[in-house]
């Protein structure tokens, strides 16, 4: 029985090492995806029924068409411009 346990322990160790490597690989891929994530842009949407406009990141539903290009800021506001003036 002791000889049988000695034969199985390297394979169990190997299986645990492979599982740990797979888990670390998946965590690495998840971390890369989170690092590249960005918020969704905002758009104006126009109703095909009464031409009402609404600002949202996704379509409010059927009967709405996209009415503008993407905005970076929330609430369809343009991204604030920051001017850096060099000091003399």
Contact map, one row per residue, 1 for C-alpha under 8 A:
1111100000000000000000000000000000000000000000000000000000000000000000000000000000000000
1111110000000000000000000000000000000000000000000000000000000000000000000000000000000000
1111111000000000000000000000000000000000000000000000000000000000000000000000000000000000
1111111100000000000000000000000000000000000000000000000000000000000000000000000000000000
1111111110000000000000000000000000000000000000000000000000000000000000000000000000000000
0111111111000000000000000000000000000000000000000000000000000000000000000000000000000000
0011111111100000000000000000000000000000000000000000000000000000000000000000000000000000
0001111111110000000000000000000000000000000000000000000000000000000000000000000000000000
0000111111111000000000000000000000000000000000000000000000000000000000000000000000000000
0000011111111100000000000000000000000000000000000000000000000000000000000000000000000000
0000001111111110000000000000000000000000000000000000000000000000000000000000000000000000
0000000111111111000000000000000000000000000000000000000000000000000000000000000000000000
0000000011111111100000000000000000000000000000000000000000000000000000000000000000000000
0000000001111111110000000000000000000000000000000000000000000000000000000000000000000000
0000000000111111111000000000000000000000000000000000000000000000000000000000000000000000
0000000000011111111100000000000000000000000000000000000000000000000000000000000000000000
0000000000001111111110000000000000000000000000000000000000000000000000000000000000000000
0000000000000111111111000000000000000000000000000000000000000000000000000000000000000000
0000000000000011111111100000000000000000000000000000000000000000000000000000000000000000
0000000000000001111111110000000000000000000000000000000000000000000000000000000000000000
0000000000000000111111111000000000000000000000000000000000000000000000000000000000000000
0000000000000000011111111100000000000000000000000000000000000000000000000000000000000000
0000000000000000001111111110000000000000000000000000000000000000000000000000000000000000
0000000000000000000111111111000000000000000000000000000000000000000000000000000000000000
0000000000000000000011111111100000000000000000000000000000000000000000000000000000000000
0000000000000000000001111111110000000000000000000000000000000000000000000000000000000000
0000000000000000000000111111111000000000000000000000000000000000000000000000000000000000
0000000000000000000000011111111100000000000000000000000000000000000000000000000000000000
0000000000000000000000001111111110000000000000000000000000000000000000000000000000000000
0000000000000000000000000111111111000000000000000000000000000000000000000000000000000000
0000000000000000000000000011111111100000000000000000000000000000000000000000000000000000
0000000000000000000000000001111111110000000000000000000000000000000000000000000000000000
0000000000000000000000000000111111111000000000000000000000000000000000000000000000000000
0000000000000000000000000000011111111000000000000000000000000000000000000000000000000000
0000000000000000000000000000001111111000000000000000000000000000000000000000000000000000
0000000000000000000000000000000111111100000000000000000000000000000000000000000000000000
0000000000000000000000000000000011111110000000000000000000000000000000000000000000000000
0000000000000000000000000000000000011111000000000000000000000000000000000000000000000000
0000000000000000000000000000000000001111100000000000000000000000000000000000000000000000
0000000000000000000000000000000000000111110000000000000010000000000000000000000000000000
0000000000000000000000000000000000000011111000000000000010000000000001111000000000000000
0000000000000000000000000000000000000001111100000000001111000000000001111111000000000000
0000000000000000000000000000000000000000111110000000001111000000011111100001000000000000
0000000000000000000000000000000000000000011111000000111100000000011110000001000000000000
0000000000000000000000000000000000000000001111100000111100110001111100000000000000000000
0000000000000000000000000000000000000000000111110011110000000001111000000000000000000000
0000000000000000000000000000000000000000000011111111100000000011100000000000000000000000
0000000000000000000000000000000000000000000001111110000000000011100000000000000000000000
0000000000000000000000000000000000000000000000111110000000000010000000000000000000000000
0000000000000000000000000000000000000000000000111111000000000000000000000000000000000000
0000000000000000000000000000000000000000000001111111100000000000000000000000000000000000
0000000000000000000000000000000000000000000001100111110000000000000000000000000000000000
0000000000000000000000000000000000000000000111100011111000000000000000000000000000000000
0000000000000000000000000000000000000000000111000001111100000000000000000000000000000000
0000000000000000000000000000000000000000011110000000111110000000000000000011000000000000
0000000000000000000000000000000000000000011110000000011111110000000000000011000000000000
0000000000000000000000000000000000000001111000000000001111100000000000000000000000000000
0000000000000000000000000000000000000000011000000000000111110000000000000000000000000000
0000000000000000000000000000000000000000000010000000000111111101110000000000000000000000
0000000000000000000000000000000000000000000010000000000101111101000000000000000000000000
0000000000000000000000000000000000000000000000000000000000111111000000000000000000000000
0000000000000000000000000000000000000000000000000000000000111111000000000000000000000000
0000000000000000000000000000000000000000000000111000000000001111100000000000000000000000
0000000000000000000000000000000000000000000011110000000000111111110000000000000000000000
0000000000000000000000000000000000000000000011110000000000100011111000000000000000000000
0000000000000000000000000000000000000000001111000000000000100001111100000000000000000000
0000000000000000000000000000000000000000001111000000000000000000111110000000000000000000
0000000000000000000000000000000000000000001110000000000000000000011111000000000000000000
0000000000000000000000000000000000000000001100000000000000000000001111100000000000000000
0000000000000000000000000000000000000000111000000000000000000000000111110000000000000000
0000000000000000000000000000000000000000111000000000000000000000000011111101111000000000
0000000000000000000000000000000000000000110000000000000000000000000001111101111000000000
0000000000000000000000000000000000000000110000000000000000000000000000111111111000000000
0000000000000000000000000000000000000000010000000000000000000000000000111111100000000000
0000000000000000000000000000000000000000010000000000001100000000000000001111100000000000
0000000000000000000000000000000000000000011100000000001100000000000000111111110000000000
0000000000000000000000000000000000000000000000000000000000000000000000111111111000000000
0000000000000000000000000000000000000000000000000000000000000000000000111001111100000000
0000000000000000000000000000000000000000000000000000000000000000000000111000111110000000
0000000000000000000000000000000000000000000000000000000000000000000000000000011111000000
0000000000000000000000000000000000000000000000000000000000000000000000000000001111100000
0000000000000000000000000000000000000000000000000000000000000000000000000000000111110000
0000000000000000000000000000000000000000000000000000000000000000000000000000000011111000
0000000000000000000000000000000000000000000000000000000000000000000000000000000001111100
0000000000000000000000000000000000000000000000000000000000000000000000000000000000111110
0000000000000000000000000000000000000000000000000000000000000000000000000000000000011111
0000000000000000000000000000000000000000000000000000000000000000000000000000000000001111
0000000000000000000000000000000000000000000000000000000000000000000000000000000000000111
